């Protein structure tokens, strides 16, 4: 049975939010004219992709401790 800690739950929540931001940014950039502008949307995408992976990794690691 998998156990959850508050730390792993928060990290998993952040991972989900950043994954949603990544997907939204990809759709915005593919539309050709992002609502927040090309630069800001690309920055959001560039920041959210690695953050998603890191938070997911550390959430799994924290749950296993």
Secondary structure, DSSP 4 states (H G I P E B T S, - for coil): -----HHHHHHHHHHHHHHHHHHHHHHHHHHSS-TT-HHHHHHHHHHHHHHHHHHHHHHHHHHH-
